[in-house]
Amino acid sequence: MLWVKAFHIIFMVTWFAALFYLPRLYVYHAAAEDSISHERFKIMERKLFWGIATPGAVITIALGFWLASYFPDIYASGWFQAKLALVTLLVVYHLWCGKLLNDFKRNQNTHSHKWYRVFNELPVFALIAVILLVELQPTF
């Protein structure tokens, strides 16, 4: 079980690193003014989303459910339900990043680099909340 937990954390860090970096690439992409930069960002964004973020998300979630299978009563605890809700929101954020990736791919981005700067900060709050829920396991 400790190996599963360790790899769950490793892939969670991988997923979050990508969730932090991908919108930062969008900031730079939205601010870019030349076609060479736009094409370079499209490649970087695609590789990050499909090569790191998505595998990180899938493996993190799979290992999380594997860990939870060791403790079937965990699903009744309020802190775990809150964590699952946050993970669901992170999946929605991840999918939104994929939609934005496709917008850039088709040259249909409608957001400014300033909008992406704000968008980039959203997963920080989820990360803090998830870590506090797991470590403190508050009762609701």
C-alpha positions in Angstrom: 0.0 0.0 0.0 2.9 2.4 0.7 4.1 2.0 -2.9 0.7 2.8 -4.2 0.5 5.9 -2.0 4.0 7.0 -3.0 3.2 6.7 -6.7 -0.2 8.4 -6.1 1.7 11.4 -4.7 4.4 11.4 -7.5 1.8 11.4 -10.2 -0.3 14.0 -8.3 2.8 16.3 -8.3 3.2 15.6 -12.0 -0.4 16.5 -12.8 -0.2 19.7 -10.8 3.1 20.7 -12.3 1.4 20.4 -15.7 -1.8 22.3 -14.5 0.4 25.1 -13.3 2.6 25.3 -16.4 0.1 24.8 -19.2 -1.9 27.9 -18.5 1.4 29.8 -18.1 2.2 28.7 -21.7 -1.2 30.0 -22.6 -0.2 33.4 -21.1 2.8 33.6 -23.3 1.0 32.2 -26.3 -1.8 34.8 -26.0 0.8 37.5 -25.8 2.9 36.2 -28.8 2.7 38.2 -32.0 4.7 36.2 -34.5 3.7 33.0 -36.3 6.9 31.1 -35.3 6.1 31.6 -31.6 2.5 30.6 -32.1 3.6 27.3 -33.7 6.2 26.6 -31.1 3.6 27.2 -28.3 1.2 24.9 -30.0 3.8 22.1 -30.0 4.8 22.7 -26.3 1.1 22.9 -25.2 0.2 19.7 -27.0 3.1 17.7 -25.6 2.5 19.0 -22.1 -1.2 18.3 -22.2 -1.1 14.8 -23.8 2.3 13.7 -22.7 2.4 14.8 -19.1 -0.9 16.3 -17.8 -3.3 13.7 -19.0 -1.3 10.6 -18.0 -0.6 12.3 -14.7 -4.3 12.9 -14.1 -5.4 9.4 -15.1 -2.7 7.6 -13.1 -3.3 9.9 -10.0 -7.0 9.2 -10.1 -6.6 5.4 -10.7 -4.1 5.1 -7.8 -6.3 7.2 -5.6 -9.2 4.8 -6.1 -6.8 1.9 -5.5 -5.7 3.4 -2.2 -9.3 4.0 -1.2 -10.1 0.4 -1.9 -7.9 -0.5 1.2 -10.3 1.6 3.3 -13.9 1.0 2.1 -15.4 3.1 4.9 -13.5 6.2 3.7 -16.2 7.1 1.2 -18.5 8.0 4.2 -16.1 10.5 5.6 -16.8 14.1 4.9 -13.2 15.1 4.3 -12.9 12.4 1.6 -16.1 13.5 -0.1 -14.8 17.1 -0.1 -11.5 15.8 -1.6 -13.4 13.9 -4.3 -15.4 17.1 -5.1 -12.2 19.0 -5.5 -10.7 16.3 -7.7 -13.8 16.5 -9.8 -13.3 20.3 -10.1 -9.7 19.6 -11.1 -10.8 17.2 -13.8 -13.2 19.9 -15.1 -10.2 22.4 -15.0 -8.1 19.9 -16.9 -10.7 19.4 -19.5 -11.1 23.2 -19.8 -7.4 23.4 -20.4 -7.9 20.8 -23.2 -10.6 23.0 -24.7 -8.3 26.0 -24.6 -5.6 23.9 -26.2 -7.9 23.2 -29.1 -8.8 26.8 -29.4 -5.2 27.8 -29.8 -4.6 24.9 -32.2 -7.4 26.2 -34.5 -6.2 29.8 -34.0 -9.5 30.6 -32.2 -8.3 31.9 -28.8 -10.5 34.6 -27.5 -8.8 35.3 -24.2 -6.1 37.8 -23.3 -2.8 37.0 -21.6 -4.2 38.8 -18.5 -7.2 36.4 -18.4 -4.8 33.4 -18.6 -2.8 34.9 -15.7 -5.9 34.7 -13.5 -6.9 31.3 -14.9 -3.4 30.0 -14.1 -4.0 30.6 -10.3 -7.1 28.5 -9.9 -5.5 25.1 -9.3 -3.4 26.5 -6.5 -6.5 26.8 -4.2 -7.5 23.2 -5.0 -4.0 21.9 -4.2 -3.9 23.7 -0.8 -7.4 22.5 0.0 -6.7 18.8 -1.0 -3.5 18.7 1.0 -5.2 20.2 4.1 -8.1 17.7 3.8 -5.8 14.7 3.5 -3.4 15.7 6.2 -5.9 17.1 8.7 -8.9 14.9 7.9 -11.3 17.3 9.5 -14.7 16.0 10.6 -17.8 17.7 9.0 
